[in-house]
Amino acid sequence: MGNIRLARLRCTNWRGCHMRNATAIKPPSFPALVQQFFTEYLVAQRAVSARTVACYRDALMLFLDFAGLKLAKAPTSLRLIDLQPDLILAFLDHLEHVRHNCVRSRNLRLTALRAFLKFAARRDVLSLRIVECALAVKPRERAEEFSGGDGLWGFERRERGRSH
């Protein structure tokens, strides 16, 4: 109770004095997040190699181009809310079936996208739920590449079927 009285004494107009002076922090725009991800986070904070930056840049450029076409938006007008799991999964399928990327390349591009999403969640806390849903997309196992999605056991079943 003593702390409340002290706070009232310090503030001449106690009712809402902090609320009137507080301004809502506007979340950064999507293009600003992308720029901050590369300039502030990857280069300045994480000090990753130039090759890693180039790989992440290429992955994000591919994704932004794909998302722009799929959503009929310019990449500069995208928002975090647009990055839904079904869009990410469609992008990953596009990489495998249209661009003929192997599972390893697909997963590397997903890793870059996930790193960006984790960064964005720290910068735009109002989008945490959206980012959480997008981060639910998991990498594919390499065994699926050879077995057609049945895992290692599917590969063994097919091999046994050929030998009989």
Helices and strands as residue ranges (DSSP letters): H 2-10, H 17-21, H 30-36, I 37-45, H 50-71, G 75-77, G 80-82, H 85-97, H 103-123, G 125-127, H 128-134, H 143-147, H 151-163
